[in-house]
């Protein structure tokens, strides 16, 4: 599997938000990463509404 094609800055931010090591993040399947990013977006939206 090929590493994700994202910038180092994006990888660091996602790693911190998801609580996942960068190495694991870079080799995560893209569909799983997208699901996790959608979950984060929903949580942030809910927090802003509260």
N, C-alpha and C positions, 0 to 999 in steps of 0.2 A: 504494500500500500504506500502511496506517495504522500509525503507530508503536506499539510494544508498550505495553500498559497496565500498567507496573510503576512502583514508586516510584523516586525519584532515588537513594535509598540502595541499593536492590537493583541498579539499573543500574550504579552505581559498583563494587559488589562483584563482580558478574558480569563487568564489563569487566576488572577486575584479574585475576580467576581465569582467564578465557579468553584474556587477552592481546589483546583486541580493543578498538579505540577505541569510546567510548560512542556516537558518531554511527552507526557501523556496527552496533553492537549493537541500537540502538533501531529500526533499519530491517531487521533480520534477520528472515526468515520464522520464524514461531513454531515450526514443526516442526523446523527446523534448530537453533534455540536449545534446544529440549527434548532433542534428541539430544546436543548438546554438554554439557548439564547432566547427563544420565545418564552420559556418559563421565567427567565430573569426579567424580560420586558413586562410580562403580566404582573409580576411582583412589584416592580417599580411603579407601574400604573396604579396598582391598588394602594401602595404607600402614599402616592401623591394625592389620591382622592381622600384619604383619611385625615 
